[in-house]
Structures are given as structure tokens and as C-alpha cells.
Amino acid sequence: MLREVESLPGRLSSESLFGNGKPLEIEIGSGKGLFLANAAESNPGHNFVGIEIVAKYASHAAARLARAKVENALMICGNAEPLLDGRIESSSLEAVHVYFPDPWWKKKHRKRRVLNPKSIRNISRVLKSGGRFHFWTDVLDYFEQTVELIAEISPELGVPIPEEEIEAEHDLDYRTHFERRSRKNQIPVYRVRYEQRGP
């Protein structure tokens, strides 16, 4: 299912989006939806929301969910930042996932990065105690700057916990299409998760 921002309820929660109280996980920048479809299928006890700003990718991801016939996942086409900023309750999410975000290589464009001081504070705010923030990238500079930024402004997220690479069993057994591309081209991938400790 694909939802436009204008059609969403005022507050985003499992109850308002899915009509149940299952733990809610959000992926920012879902691309073509490989992670979202696999995660929803593997974890029927959780609900998943993907947010993708590029309409053609959001449509592709929604079509993937429809083919997989999962009822615990949906796609939102739009900008994640205002949704995180004002429409998700504090301490309400089980996990936030950000995989291979656009690095915006030019220094003057880095303010456009998905992970910036405001979004990191919001991710920390919306995670419940014990909630997880997963961040993977194949850009070392982005990885190092983000880890340093989190340590500086959101110490309640704790220390970065390395996530191990898992051997793929088939061609779609990757977290995202970008992970598959990077690994097949032998490009290092930097993977961490954080676990919210509370304020």
C-alpha cells in the first residue's frame, strides 16, 4: 500500500495506520523496498512503515509489498523529516532503520543529508527505551561523521554496536539493493546499531 503524506492521520502509530498495537518500526529512505518487504515477511508480529521521498521508488516499494502480500507494512511517499519532527509520539517506536542514505558528496550539499542534528535528535526522541537505531553505509566519511555527531548530541543512544555481515543465501538475501551492489563489488559496508537508553 502506498500512502501520500496528505492522506495520513495526524499522529502516526500502529493503531492509526494498521488498527492494532503491534510494535512499530520505520525505515527512512526505503528505495525499492527490499528491506521493508523482507522484514515485514520475517516479523509478522511487528508493523513496518517505509518513507521514501522519490515517488517512483516509493511506488516500486509499494508494488513489492503488494506482491509479497504482507499486511503489516506500508509505504509513505514524502519527506521523513517533518513526520519525525511532529507526527510521531515520543518513545513510541521499536526501531528506526536508515540504510545507505544519499551521501550528498559536495560539502555545500551536506545539509541535505538524512542524518543531521535535527533528525538524529528526533530519532532518539521517538525511540522507546531499548529501541534500536540501525545505520549502514558504504561511505566511510558519512559513517564517521554520523557516529561522532550521535556521540555529541544524543548520548542517550549509547555506543555504536557493530553489526556483522551475514552470508547471503540467494540474490535477494541482502538488507537493501545497495548492500547487494556494494558487497558484489567488494566495497566495504559500515554497519552499526544503537539501543536507546532513555534520557
C-alpha positions as a printed NumPy array, in Angstrom:
array([[  0.   ,   0.   ,   0.   ],
       [  1.231,   3.485,  -0.89 ],
       [  0.12 ,   6.484,   1.152],
       [  0.687,  10.13 ,   0.344],
       [  1.563,  12.411,   3.252],
       [ -1.703,  14.34 ,   2.781],
       [ -3.747,  11.181,   3.416],
       [ -2.048,  10.251,   6.699],
       [ -3.619,  10.617,  10.145],
       [ -2.356,  13.414,  12.355],
       [ -0.363,  11.025,  14.545],
       [  1.492,   8.057,  13.099],
       [  1.274,   4.875,  15.163],
       [  0.444,   1.214,  14.735],
       [ -3.075,   1.965,  15.931],
       [ -3.682,   4.825,  13.478],
       [ -2.019,   3.145,  10.481],
       [ -2.736,  -0.563,  10.989],
       [ -5.523,  -0.695,  13.56 ],
       [ -3.542,  -2.724,  16.083],
       [ -0.996,  -2.297,  18.848],
       [  1.975,  -4.17 ,  17.388],
       [  5.475,  -2.672,  17.807],
       [  6.201,  -0.187,  15.017],
       [  9.428,   0.104,  13.023],
       [ 10.174,   2.824,  10.475],
       [ 12.642,   2.836,   7.612],
       [ 13.768,   6.221,   6.293],
       [ 14.718,   6.121,   2.613],
       [ 13.259,   2.757,   1.606],
       [ 14.339,   2.913,  -2.03 ],
       [ 12.85 ,  -0.057,  -3.865],
       [ 11.637,  -1.694,  -0.675],
       [ 13.788,  -4.826,  -0.382],
       [ 14.409,  -4.428,   3.347],
       [ 10.816,  -3.484,   4.087],
       [  9.318,  -6.493,   2.301],
       [ 11.768,  -8.981,   3.789],
       [ 11.475,  -7.546,   7.31 ],
       [  7.675,  -7.495,   7.253],
       [  7.503, -11.063,   5.981],
       [ 10.026, -12.301,   8.573],
       [  8.492, -10.413,  11.51 ],
       [  4.69 , -10.649,  11.36 ],
       [  4.45 ,  -9.558,  14.995],
       [  5.717,  -6.061,  14.109],
       [  4.414,  -3.343,  11.796],
       [  6.723,  -1.583,   9.324],
       [  6.475,   1.802,   7.627],
       [  8.788,   2.865,   4.83 ],
       [  9.246,   6.535,   3.962],
       [ 10.681,   7.401,   0.543],
       [ 10.854,  10.886,  -0.958],
       [ 11.329,   9.754,  -4.592],
       [  7.886,   8.877,  -5.972],
       [  9.   ,   6.231,  -8.485],
       [ 10.929,   4.333,  -5.801],
       [  8.055,   4.62 ,  -3.321],
       [  5.711,   3.166,  -5.967],
       [  8.173,   0.362,  -6.711],
       [  8.447,  -0.461,  -2.997],
       [  4.66 ,  -0.432,  -2.548],
       [  4.304,  -2.809,  -5.509],
       [  6.884,  -5.123,  -3.917],
       [  4.854,  -5.179,  -0.693],
       [  1.702,  -5.94 ,  -2.653],
       [  3.372,  -8.852,  -4.45 ],
       [  4.598, -10.221,  -1.124],
       [  1.027,  -9.91 ,   0.234],
       [  2.22 ,  -8.559,   3.568],
       [ -0.39 ,  -6.793,   5.667],
       [  1.979,  -5.401,   8.284],
       [  3.848,  -2.918,   6.068],
       [  3.064,   0.196,   4.06 ],
       [  4.941,   2.863,   2.114],
       [  4.686,   6.603,   2.531],
       [  5.781,   8.856,  -0.32 ],
       [  7.206,  12.029,   1.165],
       [  9.854,  13.696,   3.292],
       [ 10.583,  11.867,   6.561],
       [ 11.88 ,  14.869,   8.494],
       [  8.562,  16.668,   9.179],
       [  6.923,  13.339,  10.033],
       [  9.612,  12.563,  12.6  ],
       [  9.543,  16.12 ,  13.869],
       [  5.882,  16.468,  14.697],
       [  3.738,  13.429,  13.971],
       [  5.299,  10.55 ,  15.885],
       [  4.903,  10.333,  19.659],
       [  7.99 ,  10.333,  21.844],
       [  9.219,   6.916,  22.999],
       [  6.832,   5.069,  20.686],
       [  8.96 ,   3.269,  18.082],
       [ 10.6  ,  -0.124,  18.327],
       [ 13.22 ,   0.708,  15.698],
       [ 14.339,   3.21 ,  13.084],
       [ 16.309,   1.961,  10.076],
       [ 18.492,   4.086,   7.787],
       [ 20.367,   2.102,   5.143],
       [ 22.709,   3.612,   2.552],
       [ 21.37 ,   7.177,   2.612],
       [ 22.406,   9.561,  -0.146],
       [ 25.846,  10.872,   0.921],
       [ 25.46 ,  14.255,  -0.827],
       [ 29.138,  14.303,  -1.673],
       [ 29.64 ,  18.062,  -2.101],
       [ 30.331,  19.872,   1.147],
       [ 27.793,  22.602,   0.366],
       [ 25.084,  19.93 ,  -0.036],
       [ 25.762,  18.03 ,   3.198],
       [ 22.991,  19.872,   4.999],
       [ 20.636,  17.772,   2.841],
       [ 21.801,  14.523,   4.4  ],
       [ 19.072,  12.436,   6.006],
       [ 21.137,  12.108,   9.172],
       [ 21.689,  15.604,  10.507],
       [ 21.499,  17.094,  14.023],
       [ 17.733,  17.614,  13.878],
       [ 16.881,  14.157,  12.523],
       [ 19.211,  12.412,  14.974],
       [ 17.573,  14.198,  17.903],
       [ 14.165,  13.201,  16.56 ],
       [ 15.195,   9.571,  16.066],
       [ 16.386,   9.488,  19.656],
       [ 13.148,  11.121,  20.819],
       [ 10.771,   8.706,  19.068],
       [ 12.582,   5.507,  20.106],
       [ 11.255,   3.79 ,  23.188],
       [ 13.673,   2.681,  25.904],
       [ 15.578,  -0.258,  24.422],
       [ 14.519,   0.746,  20.899],
       [ 17.043,   0.308,  18.092],
       [ 18.516,   2.654,  15.525],
       [ 20.226,   0.834,  12.634],
       [ 22.58 ,   2.777,  10.356],
       [ 24.508,   1.263,   7.445],
       [ 26.503,   2.994,   4.719],
       [ 29.344,   2.284,   2.315],
       [ 30.668,   5.856,   2.66 ],
       [ 33.292,   5.974,   5.399],
       [ 33.19 ,   9.767,   5.716],
       [ 29.407,   9.747,   6.259],
       [ 29.725,   6.889,   8.736],
       [ 32.426,   8.559,  10.827],
       [ 30.736,  11.953,  10.871],
       [ 27.395,  10.426,  11.89 ],
       [ 28.892,   8.336,  14.692],
       [ 30.685,  11.437,  16.019],
       [ 27.513,  13.523,  15.761],
       [ 25.429,  10.965,  17.652],
       [ 28.024,  10.798,  20.439],
       [ 27.959,  14.59 ,  20.69 ],
       [ 24.234,  15.348,  20.601],
       [ 22.407,  12.129,  21.554],
       [ 24.476,  10.259,  24.15 ],
       [ 21.29 ,   8.557,  25.35 ],
       [ 21.559,   6.339,  22.248],
       [ 24.631,   4.768,  23.815],
       [ 27.661,   3.466,  21.978],
       [ 27.589,   2.14 ,  18.402],
       [ 27.286,  -1.641,  18.332],
       [ 28.852,  -3.222,  15.223],
       [ 26.53 ,  -5.419,  13.167],
       [ 28.105,  -8.405,  11.483],
       [ 27.89 ,  -9.159,   7.781],
       [ 25.704, -12.218,   7.153],
       [ 26.381, -14.52 ,   4.235],
       [ 23.677, -14.154,   1.583],
       [ 21.811, -17.357,   0.715],
       [ 20.322, -16.034,  -2.534],
       [ 20.349, -12.926,  -4.729],
       [ 17.714, -11.03 ,  -2.71 ],
       [ 19.102, -12.05 ,   0.678],
       [ 20.555,  -8.621,   1.41 ],
       [ 19.336,  -5.795,   3.624],
       [ 18.942,  -3.496,   0.59 ],
       [ 19.807,  -3.335,  -3.105],
       [ 22.68 ,  -1.016,  -2.208],
       [ 24.112,  -3.596,   0.157],
       [ 23.971,  -6.205,  -2.599],
       [ 25.727,  -3.873,  -5.042],
       [ 28.422,  -2.888,  -2.548],
       [ 29.19 ,  -6.433,  -1.496],
       [ 29.27 ,  -7.78 ,  -5.042],
       [ 31.714,  -5.013,  -5.925],
       [ 33.741,  -5.68 ,  -2.759],
       [ 33.038,  -2.217,  -1.357],
       [ 33.252,  -2.136,   2.468],
       [ 29.979,  -1.607,   4.309],
       [ 29.948,   0.075,   7.724],
       [ 27.153,  -1.23 ,   9.949],
       [ 26.104,  -0.192,  13.442],
       [ 23.07 ,  -0.154,  15.65 ],
       [ 22.277,   1.899,  18.713],
       [ 19.987,   0.959,  21.598],
       [ 18.075,   3.769,  23.279],
       [ 18.923,   4.049,  26.953],
       [ 16.482,   6.858,  27.681],
       [ 17.184,  10.461,  28.741]])
